[in-house]
């Protein structure tokens, strides 16, 4: 992993590298929400991205940047979620061997999807084993290249292409709300917003139960927490990264938090009014805007919907929970 | 109601009349479905249309075609579903008074949405009253113009704009699958397909429980049935129309039927893999293609998803029913 901080030029390079491999996802609007908030709201729909989440952008960009020797040796990562599938699909498309270190109790559907993209899955016990250690051993013993989920310059640059597209499509914004876990998406988004809409106030949004990002931002140093409990399962990180934090610290306006109940309300709105499935984590930015955690009236508001991968029966439960 | 059969020129006129009032809905694709069917499948997503269904196209076109005197007197229609909201919103946008005749037991949410668009709702008892009679009395007594749900040249022409857009966006198709209720969408689609992709075989798809369209098509005369039971609540018509049937008879390749179980499987696919809410009726065309009721291998296949308006708790039940 390099410690060079990515810049907007890297996002532009990532756009070129992604080419047509990633979808240019649609930007949707809702008259209902515009009227409710008295604002102009633009939803960047990464739930329609390949593998159902923005993660494909960063994963593909990182794999595409490997040298011929690195490609030949293969890639390893640790993830039970969208990053695993992103790396698996990127490697399949770029003809690189992928190894994914996953908890032994990861949902069978997620394992199957990852294997379906041709990846090798190595299971570990959450309680007794350290996934990073397993991954690093593979790096040392088998010469694999580790592509971590967020703290990697090429991953961050790839994630930044979503907001680059959004701003190219709709023009400048006053406010932008972005889900925050480890900060790969937020830091990439900040690079694009700063370059293309420098007046835009960008907010990272994380679960109330796990506000390490907010604490870090407000104290000025990375705060570590025990992994929180929230339905936003893509944002259960315990700390921001060495690369993501400096970028967030420099460019973000603030970090906000929302409750699981607010995420469920947003999920229901998307299903009922916009006919979209958005996963709980994907609703973080939307929930902050919908609840007007900062004033949105009269503003041009961007909302990044990060993904749509949610187990159908859990999703059905969320829809019925009112 | 005029008995002049609409032609493709009317669809072109409707496109102009709709202007930016209707969304040009996205055409989405799924690598998963392409691989499963070994075909190239294009989904025209009218679930993302205003009011959540294609019906807005026909309703708006019909209201926009009224004379100044007709606009001043106002419009009436009978519907408990998407057509009611389509007319209500079209009238609101065009500053025309709308009266909607709805069953007294229509879902409260649907009544509220219709009233929310500024329409007057008149309730009737399904068992003891005839909605068409009520509407026609309003026409005679108050000089309102009746815009029926499907058997109307301007409505048909408006509905045809969806497939016009689809073919403009993706080029010619080999096969096209369209949901079939009263035939407004199918007949409009046939006009566009015949003009823009004349080699394309167009199939109407209706619920197995109510195959009046199939019987009519195959016998060559309109067959009336008692309103069927199916989860496809937008396709529970008892007969094709005087305008829709001749167009369907002339241009459709065949009428196919699917089961409620096949509709649920399609709904689950859209939620799980494409992150979209599609209502049961909206899945009719998709279910026929997914189950390969005609051979699709190696073909360029268009699928019209007609809408996404489904009660959330019913929808949650469908998602959990496997």
Interface residues (C-beta under 8 A of the other chain):
Chain A: X26 X28 X31 X47 X48 X50 X52 X268 X271 X272 X273 X274 X275 X276 X277 X278 X308 X312 X313 X315 X316 X317 X319 X320
Chain B: X26 X28 X31 X47 X48 X50 X52 X268 X271 X272 X273 X274 X275 X276 X277 X278 X308 X312 X313 X315 X316 X317 X319 X320
